[in-house]
Amino acid sequence: MPQEERKMEQFAEGESTHEEIKNKLRQNFDGKIVRKDLTKKIKEVSRGK
């Protein structure tokens, strides 16, 4: 198997793993996960910066 094909398989495998993790997080923590940069921005606005 050529090296490029192996890289593509690994990429696709990593993508499916990412999707699987994302789906599990949404199932268990839906509405509770917030990006850190957004919370920082909200805090800054509320403090009047």
C-alpha distance matrix in Angstrom:
0.0 3.8 6.5 8.4 6.7 7.0 10.4 11.3 10.8 12.9 15.3 15.9 16.4 18.8 20.6 21.3 22.6 24.8 26.1 26.8 28.7 30.6 31.7 32.9 34.9 36.4 37.4 39.1 40.4 40.9 43.4 43.4 40.5 41.6 40.0 41.7 42.3 44.2 46.5 47.2 48.2 50.4 52.2 52.8 54.3 56.4 57.8 58.7 56.4
3.8 0.0 3.8 5.5 5.5 6.7 9.0 10.3 11.1 12.8 14.6 15.8 16.9 18.8 20.4 21.7 23.0 24.8 26.3 27.5 29.1 30.7 32.1 33.6 35.2 36.7 38.1 39.7 40.6 41.1 43.3 43.3 40.2 41.0 39.0 40.6 40.9 42.9 45.4 45.9 46.7 49.1 50.9 51.3 52.8 55.1 56.3 57.1 54.6
6.5 3.8 0.0 3.8 5.5 5.2 6.3 8.8 10.0 10.7 12.4 14.4 15.3 16.6 18.4 20.2 21.1 22.6 24.5 25.8 27.0 28.6 30.4 31.7 33.0 34.8 36.3 37.7 38.5 39.0 41.1 40.9 37.6 38.3 36.2 37.5 37.8 40.0 42.4 42.7 43.7 46.2 47.8 48.1 49.8 52.1 53.2 54.0 51.4
8.4 5.5 3.8 0.0 3.8 5.4 5.1 6.3 8.7 10.0 10.5 12.4 14.2 15.3 16.5 18.6 20.0 21.0 22.7 24.4 25.8 26.9 28.7 30.4 31.6 33.0 34.8 36.4 37.0 37.2 39.2 39.2 35.9 36.4 34.2 35.8 35.9 37.9 40.4 40.9 41.5 44.0 45.9 46.1 47.6 50.0 51.2 51.8 49.3
6.7 5.5 5.5 3.8 0.0 3.8 5.4 5.1 6.2 8.7 9.8 10.6 12.2 14.2 15.2 16.6 18.4 19.9 21.1 22.6 24.4 25.7 27.0 28.8 30.3 31.6 33.1 34.9 35.8 36.0 38.2 38.4 35.4 36.2 34.4 36.2 36.5 38.3 40.8 41.6 42.3 44.5 46.4 47.0 48.3 50.6 52.0 52.7 50.5
7.0 6.7 5.2 5.4 3.8 0.0 3.8 5.4 5.1 6.2 8.6 9.9 10.4 12.2 14.2 15.4 16.5 18.3 20.0 21.0 22.5 24.3 25.7 27.0 28.6 30.3 31.6 33.1 34.1 34.7 37.0 36.9 33.8 34.8 33.1 34.7 35.3 37.3 39.5 40.3 41.3 43.5 45.2 45.9 47.4 49.5 50.8 51.8 49.5
10.4 9.0 6.3 5.1 5.4 3.8 0.0 3.8 5.4 5.1 6.1 8.6 9.8 10.5 12.2 14.3 15.3 16.4 18.4 19.9 21.0 22.4 24.3 25.8 26.9 28.6 30.3 31.7 32.3 32.8 34.8 34.6 31.4 32.1 30.1 31.6 32.0 34.1 36.4 37.0 37.9 40.3 42.0 42.5 44.0 46.3 47.5 48.4 46.0
11.3 10.3 8.8 6.3 5.1 5.4 3.8 0.0 3.8 5.4 5.0 6.1 8.5 9.8 10.4 12.4 14.2 15.2 16.5 18.3 19.9 20.9 22.5 24.4 25.7 26.9 28.6 30.5 31.1 31.2 33.3 33.5 30.4 31.1 29.3 31.3 31.6 33.3 35.8 36.6 37.3 39.5 41.5 42.1 43.3 45.6 47.1 47.8 45.7
10.8 11.1 10.0 8.7 6.2 5.1 5.4 3.8 0.0 3.8 5.4 5.1 6.0 8.5 9.8 10.6 12.3 14.1 15.4 16.4 18.4 19.9 21.1 22.6 24.4 25.8 27.0 28.8 29.9 30.2 32.6 32.8 29.9 31.1 29.7 31.7 32.5 34.0 36.3 37.4 38.3 40.2 42.1 43.1 44.4 46.3 48.0 49.0 47.0
12.9 12.8 10.7 10.0 8.7 6.2 5.1 5.4 3.8 0.0 3.8 5.5 5.0 6.1 8.5 9.9 10.4 12.2 14.2 15.2 16.4 18.2 19.9 21.1 22.5 24.3 25.7 27.1 27.9 28.6 31.0 30.7 27.7 28.8 27.3 29.0 30.0 31.8 33.8 34.8 36.0 38.0 39.6 40.6 42.1 44.0 45.4 46.6 44.5
15.3 14.6 12.4 10.5 9.8 8.6 6.1 5.0 5.4 3.8 0.0 3.8 5.4 5.1 6.2 8.8 9.9 10.5 12.4 14.2 15.4 16.4 18.4 20.1 21.1 22.5 24.4 26.0 26.4 26.7 28.8 28.8 25.6 26.4 24.7 26.6 27.2 28.9 31.2 32.2 33.1 35.1 37.0 37.8 39.2 41.2 42.7 43.7 41.6
15.9 15.8 14.4 12.4 10.6 9.9 8.6 6.1 5.1 5.5 3.8 0.0 3.8 5.4 5.0 6.3 8.7 9.8 10.6 12.3 14.3 15.3 16.5 18.5 20.0 21.1 22.6 24.6 25.4 25.4 27.8 28.2 25.3 26.5 25.2 27.5 28.3 29.5 31.8 33.2 34.0 35.7 37.8 38.8 39.9 41.8 43.6 44.7 42.8
16.4 16.9 15.3 14.2 12.2 10.4 9.8 8.5 6.0 5.0 5.4 3.8 0.0 3.8 5.4 5.3 6.3 8.7 10.0 10.6 12.4 14.3 15.4 16.7 18.5 20.1 21.2 22.8 24.0 24.5 27.2 27.2 24.5 26.1 25.1 27.2 28.5 29.8 31.7 33.2 34.4 35.9 37.8 39.1 40.4 42.0 43.8 45.1 43.4
18.8 18.8 16.6 15.3 14.2 12.2 10.5 9.8 8.5 6.1 5.1 5.4 3.8 0.0 3.8 5.5 5.0 6.1 8.6 9.8 10.5 12.2 14.2 15.4 16.5 18.3 20.0 21.3 21.9 22.6 24.9 24.7 21.7 23.0 21.7 23.7 25.0 26.5 28.4 29.7 30.9 32.6 34.3 35.6 37.0 38.7 40.3 41.6 39.8
20.6 20.4 18.4 16.5 15.2 14.2 12.2 10.4 9.8 8.5 6.2 5.0 5.4 3.8 0.0 3.8 5.4 5.1 6.3 8.6 9.9 10.5 12.3 14.3 15.4 16.5 18.4 20.2 20.7 20.8 23.0 23.2 20.3 21.5 20.4 22.8 23.8 24.9 27.0 28.6 29.5 31.0 33.1 34.3 35.4 37.1 39.0 40.2 38.5
21.3 21.7 20.2 18.6 16.6 15.4 14.3 12.4 10.6 9.9 8.8 6.3 5.3 5.5 3.8 0.0 3.8 5.4 5.0 6.1 8.6 9.7 10.4 12.3 14.2 15.3 16.4 18.5 19.6 19.7 22.4 22.9 20.4 22.2 21.7 24.3 25.7 26.5 28.4 30.3 31.3 32.4 34.5 36.1 37.1 38.5 40.6 41.9 40.5
22.6 23.0 21.1 20.0 18.4 16.5 15.3 14.2 12.3 10.4 9.9 8.7 6.3 5.0 5.4 3.8 0.0 3.8 5.4 5.0 6.2 8.5 9.8 10.6 12.3 14.2 15.3 16.7 17.8 18.7 21.4 21.2 18.8 20.8 20.3 22.6 24.4 25.4 26.9 28.7 30.2 31.3 33.0 34.7 36.0 37.3 39.1 40.8 39.4
24.8 24.8 22.6 21.0 19.9 18.3 16.4 15.2 14.1 12.2 10.5 9.8 8.7 6.1 5.1 5.4 3.8 0.0 3.8 5.4 5.2 6.1 8.6 10.0 10.6 12.3 14.3 15.6 16.0 16.5 18.8 18.7 15.8 17.5 16.7 19.1 20.7 21.7 23.4 25.2 26.5 27.7 29.5 31.1 32.4 33.7 35.6 37.1 35.7
26.1 26.3 24.5 22.7 21.1 20.0 18.4 16.5 15.4 14.2 12.4 10.6 10.0 8.6 6.3 5.0 5.4 3.8 0.0 3.8 5.5 5.0 6.1 8.6 9.9 10.5 12.2 14.4 15.0 14.9 17.5 18.0 15.7 17.5 17.4 20.3 21.8 22.2 24.0 26.2 27.1 28.0 30.1 31.9 32.7 34.0 36.2 37.6 36.5
26.8 27.5 25.8 24.4 22.6 21.0 19.9 18.3 16.4 15.2 14.2 12.3 10.6 9.8 8.6 6.1 5.0 5.4 3.8 0.0 3.8 5.5 5.2 6.3 8.7 10.0 10.6 12.5 14.0 14.5 17.6 17.9 16.0 18.5 18.9 21.6 23.7 24.0 25.3 27.7 29.0 29.6 31.5 33.6 34.5 35.4 37.6 39.4 38.4
28.7 29.1 27.0 25.8 24.4 22.5 21.0 19.9 18.4 16.4 15.4 14.3 12.4 10.5 9.9 8.6 6.2 5.2 5.5 3.8 0.0 3.8 5.4 5.1 6.2 8.6 9.9 10.7 11.7 12.8 15.7 15.3 13.2 15.7 16.1 18.5 20.8 21.4 22.3 24.7 26.3 26.9 28.5 30.7 31.9 32.6 34.7 36.6 35.6
30.6 30.7 28.6 26.9 25.7 24.3 22.4 20.9 19.9 18.2 16.4 15.3 14.3 12.2 10.5 9.7 8.5 6.1 5.0 5.5 3.8 0.0 3.8 5.5 5.2 6.2 8.7 10.1 10.2 10.4 12.9 13.1 10.8 13.1 13.6 16.5 18.6 18.6 19.9 22.5 23.7 24.1 26.1 28.2 29.1 30.0 32.2 33.9 33.1
31.7 32.1 30.4 28.7 27.0 25.7 24.3 22.5 21.1 19.9 18.4 16.5 15.4 14.2 12.3 10.4 9.8 8.6 6.1 5.2 5.4 3.8 0.0 3.8 5.4 5.1 6.2 8.8 9.9 9.6 12.8 13.7 12.3 15.1 16.3 19.4 21.5 21.1 22.2 25.1 26.2 26.2 28.3 30.6 31.2 31.9 34.4 36.1 35.6
32.9 33.6 31.7 30.4 28.8 27.0 25.8 24.4 22.6 21.1 20.1 18.5 16.7 15.4 14.3 12.3 10.6 10.0 8.6 6.3 5.1 5.5 3.8 0.0 3.8 5.4 5.1 6.3 8.3 9.4 12.9 12.9 12.1 15.4 16.9 19.5 22.2 21.9 22.5 25.4 26.9 26.8 28.4 31.1 31.9 32.2 34.5 36.6 36.2
34.9 35.2 33.0 31.6 30.3 28.6 26.9 25.7 24.4 22.5 21.1 20.0 18.5 16.5 15.4 14.2 12.3 10.6 9.9 8.7 6.2 5.2 5.4 3.8 0.0 3.8 5.4 5.3 5.5 7.1 10.0 9.5 8.3 11.7 13.3 15.9 18.7 18.4 18.7 21.6 23.3 23.1 24.7 27.3 28.2 28.5 30.8 32.9 32.5
36.4 36.7 34.8 33.0 31.6 30.3 28.6 26.9 25.8 24.3 22.5 21.1 20.1 18.3 16.5 15.3 14.2 12.3 10.5 10.0 8.6 6.2 5.1 5.4 3.8 0.0 3.8 5.6 5.3 4.5 7.8 8.8 8.3 11.4 13.5 16.7 19.1 18.0 18.6 21.9 23.0 22.4 24.5 27.1 27.5 27.8 30.4 32.4 32.2
37.4 38.1 36.3 34.8 33.1 31.6 30.3 28.6 27.0 25.7 24.4 22.6 21.2 20.0 18.4 16.4 15.3 14.3 12.2 10.6 9.9 8.7 6.2 5.1 5.4 3.8 0.0 3.8 6.0 5.9 9.7 10.6 11.1 14.6 17.0 19.9 22.6 21.5 21.7 25.1 26.3 25.5 27.3 30.2 30.6 30.5 33.2 35.3 35.4
39.1 39.7 37.7 36.4 34.9 33.1 31.7 30.5 28.8 27.1 26.0 24.6 22.8 21.3 20.2 18.5 16.7 15.6 14.4 12.5 10.7 10.1 8.8 6.3 5.3 5.6 3.8 0.0 3.8 6.0 9.4 9.0 10.0 13.8 16.4 18.8 21.8 20.9 20.5 23.8 25.5 24.6 25.9 29.1 29.7 29.3 31.8 34.2 34.3
40.4 40.6 38.5 37.0 35.8 34.1 32.3 31.1 29.9 27.9 26.4 25.4 24.0 21.9 20.7 19.6 17.8 16.0 15.0 14.0 11.7 10.2 9.9 8.3 5.5 5.3 6.0 3.8 0.0 3.8 6.2 5.3 6.4 10.2 13.1 15.4 18.4 17.3 16.8 20.2 21.8 20.8 22.2 25.3 25.9 25.5 28.0 30.4 30.6
40.9 41.1 39.0 37.2 36.0 34.7 32.8 31.2 30.2 28.6 26.7 25.4 24.5 22.6 20.8 19.7 18.7 16.5 14.9 14.5 12.8 10.4 9.6 9.4 7.1 4.5 5.9 6.0 3.8 0.0 3.8 5.5 6.8 9.9 13.0 15.9 18.3 16.6 16.6 20.2 21.2 20.0 21.9 24.9 25.0 24.8 27.7 29.7 30.0
43.4 43.3 41.1 39.2 38.2 37.0 34.8 33.3 32.6 31.0 28.8 27.8 27.2 24.9 23.0 22.4 21.4 18.8 17.5 17.6 15.7 12.9 12.8 12.9 10.0 7.8 9.7 9.4 6.2 3.8 0.0 3.8 5.8 7.9 11.3 14.1 16.2 14.0 13.8 17.5 18.2 16.6 18.7 21.7 21.6 21.2 24.2 26.2 26.8
43.4 43.3 40.9 39.2 38.4 36.9 34.6 33.5 32.8 30.7 28.8 28.2 27.2 24.7 23.2 22.9 21.2 18.7 18.0 17.9 15.3 13.1 13.7 12.9 9.5 8.8 10.6 9.0 5.3 5.5 3.8 0.0 3.8 6.4 10.0 12.0 14.8 13.2 12.2 15.8 17.2 15.8 17.2 20.4 20.9 20.3 22.9 25.3 25.6
40.5 40.2 37.6 35.9 35.4 33.8 31.4 30.4 29.9 27.7 25.6 25.3 24.5 21.7 20.3 20.4 18.8 15.8 15.7 16.0 13.2 10.8 12.3 12.1 8.3 8.3 11.1 10.0 6.4 6.8 5.8 3.8 0.0 3.8 6.8 9.2 12.1 11.0 10.7 14.0 15.6 14.9 16.5 19.3 20.1 20.2 22.5 24.7 24.5
41.6 41.0 38.3 36.4 36.2 34.8 32.1 31.1 31.1 28.8 26.4 26.5 26.1 23.0 21.5 22.2 20.8 17.5 17.5 18.5 15.7 13.1 15.1 15.4 11.7 11.4 14.6 13.8 10.2 9.9 7.9 6.4 3.8 0.0 3.8 6.2 8.6 7.2 7.2 10.5 11.8 11.4 13.2 15.8 16.6 17.0 19.3 21.3 20.9
40.0 39.0 36.2 34.2 34.4 33.1 30.1 29.3 29.7 27.3 24.7 25.2 25.1 21.7 20.4 21.7 20.3 16.7 17.4 18.9 16.1 13.6 16.3 16.9 13.3 13.5 17.0 16.4 13.1 13.0 11.3 10.0 6.8 3.8 0.0 3.8 5.5 5.5 6.7 8.9 10.2 11.1 12.8 14.7 15.9 17.0 18.9 20.6 19.6
41.7 40.6 37.5 35.8 36.2 34.7 31.6 31.3 31.7 29.0 26.6 27.5 27.2 23.7 22.8 24.3 22.6 19.1 20.3 21.6 18.5 16.5 19.4 19.5 15.9 16.7 19.9 18.8 15.4 15.9 14.1 12.0 9.2 6.2 3.8 0.0 3.8 5.4 5.3 6.3 8.7 10.1 10.8 12.5 14.5 15.6 16.8 18.7 17.4
42.3 40.9 37.8 35.9 36.5 35.3 32.0 31.6 32.5 30.0 27.2 28.3 28.5 25.0 23.8 25.7 24.4 20.7 21.8 23.7 20.8 18.6 21.5 22.2 18.7 19.1 22.6 21.8 18.4 18.3 16.2 14.8 12.1 8.6 5.5 3.8 0.0 3.8 5.6 5.1 6.2 8.8 10.0 10.6 12.5 14.4 15.5 16.7 15.0
44.2 42.9 40.0 37.9 38.3 37.3 34.1 33.3 34.0 31.8 28.9 29.5 29.8 26.5 24.9 26.5 25.4 21.7 22.2 24.0 21.4 18.6 21.1 21.9 18.4 18.0 21.5 20.9 17.3 16.6 14.0 13.2 11.0 7.2 5.5 5.4 3.8 0.0 3.8 5.3 5.1 6.2 8.6 9.9 10.7 12.3 14.3 15.5 14.5
46.5 45.4 42.4 40.4 40.8 39.5 36.4 35.8 36.3 33.8 31.2 31.8 31.7 28.4 27.0 28.4 26.9 23.4 24.0 25.3 22.3 19.9 22.2 22.5 18.7 18.6 21.7 20.5 16.8 16.6 13.8 12.2 10.7 7.2 6.7 5.3 5.6 3.8 0.0 3.8 5.4 5.1 6.2 8.6 10.0 10.5 12.3 14.4 13.9
47.2 45.9 42.7 40.9 41.6 40.3 37.0 36.6 37.4 34.8 32.2 33.2 33.2 29.7 28.6 30.3 28.7 25.2 26.2 27.7 24.7 22.5 25.1 25.4 21.6 21.9 25.1 23.8 20.2 20.2 17.5 15.8 14.0 10.5 8.9 6.3 5.1 5.3 3.8 0.0 3.8 5.5 5.2 6.2 8.7 10.0 10.7 12.5 11.2
48.2 46.7 43.7 41.5 42.3 41.3 37.9 37.3 38.3 36.0 33.1 34.0 34.4 30.9 29.5 31.3 30.2 26.5 27.1 29.0 26.3 23.7 26.2 26.9 23.3 23.0 26.3 25.5 21.8 21.2 18.2 17.2 15.6 11.8 10.2 8.7 6.2 5.1 5.4 3.8 0.0 3.8 5.4 5.1 6.2 8.6 10.0 10.7 9.5
50.4 49.1 46.2 44.0 44.5 43.5 40.3 39.5 40.2 38.0 35.1 35.7 35.9 32.6 31.0 32.4 31.3 27.7 28.0 29.6 26.9 24.1 26.2 26.8 23.1 22.4 25.5 24.6 20.8 20.0 16.6 15.8 14.9 11.4 11.1 10.1 8.8 6.2 5.1 5.5 3.8 0.0 3.8 5.4 5.2 6.1 8.6 10.0 10.1
52.2 50.9 47.8 45.9 46.4 45.2 42.0 41.5 42.1 39.6 37.0 37.8 37.8 34.3 33.1 34.5 33.0 29.5 30.1 31.5 28.5 26.1 28.3 28.4 24.7 24.5 27.3 25.9 22.2 21.9 18.7 17.2 16.5 13.2 12.8 10.8 10.0 8.6 6.2 5.2 5.4 3.8 0.0 3.8 5.5 5.1 6.2 8.7 8.9
52.8 51.3 48.1 46.1 47.0 45.9 42.5 42.1 43.1 40.6 37.8 38.8 39.1 35.6 34.3 36.1 34.7 31.1 31.9 33.6 30.7 28.2 30.6 31.1 27.3 27.1 30.2 29.1 25.3 24.9 21.7 20.4 19.3 15.8 14.7 12.5 10.6 9.9 8.6 6.2 5.1 5.4 3.8 0.0 3.8 5.5 5.2 6.3 5.3
54.3 52.8 49.8 47.6 48.3 47.4 44.0 43.3 44.4 42.1 39.2 39.9 40.4 37.0 35.4 37.1 36.0 32.4 32.7 34.5 31.9 29.1 31.2 31.9 28.2 27.5 30.6 29.7 25.9 25.0 21.6 20.9 20.1 16.6 15.9 14.5 12.5 10.7 10.0 8.7 6.2 5.2 5.5 3.8 0.0 3.8 5.4 5.1 5.7
56.4 55.1 52.1 50.0 50.6 49.5 46.3 45.6 46.3 44.0 41.2 41.8 42.0 38.7 37.1 38.5 37.3 33.7 34.0 35.4 32.6 30.0 31.9 32.2 28.5 27.8 30.5 29.3 25.5 24.8 21.2 20.3 20.2 17.0 17.0 15.6 14.4 12.3 10.5 10.0 8.6 6.1 5.1 5.5 3.8 0.0 3.8 5.4 7.7
57.8 56.3 53.2 51.2 52.0 50.8 47.5 47.1 48.0 45.4 42.7 43.6 43.8 40.3 39.0 40.6 39.1 35.6 36.2 37.6 34.7 32.2 34.4 34.5 30.8 30.4 33.2 31.8 28.0 27.7 24.2 22.9 22.5 19.3 18.9 16.8 15.5 14.3 12.3 10.7 10.0 8.6 6.2 5.2 5.4 3.8 0.0 3.8 5.7
58.7 57.1 54.0 51.8 52.7 51.8 48.4 47.8 49.0 46.6 43.7 44.7 45.1 41.6 40.2 41.9 40.8 37.1 37.6 39.4 36.6 33.9 36.1 36.6 32.9 32.4 35.3 34.2 30.4 29.7 26.2 25.3 24.7 21.3 20.6 18.7 16.7 15.5 14.4 12.5 10.7 10.0 8.7 6.3 5.1 5.4 3.8 0.0 3.8
56.4 54.6 51.4 49.3 50.5 49.5 46.0 45.7 47.0 44.5 41.6 42.8 43.4 39.8 38.5 40.5 39.4 35.7 36.5 38.4 35.6 33.1 35.6 36.2 32.5 32.2 35.4 34.3 30.6 30.0 26.8 25.6 24.5 20.9 19.6 17.4 15.0 14.5 13.9 11.2 9.5 10.1 8.9 5.3 5.7 7.7 5.7 3.8 0.0
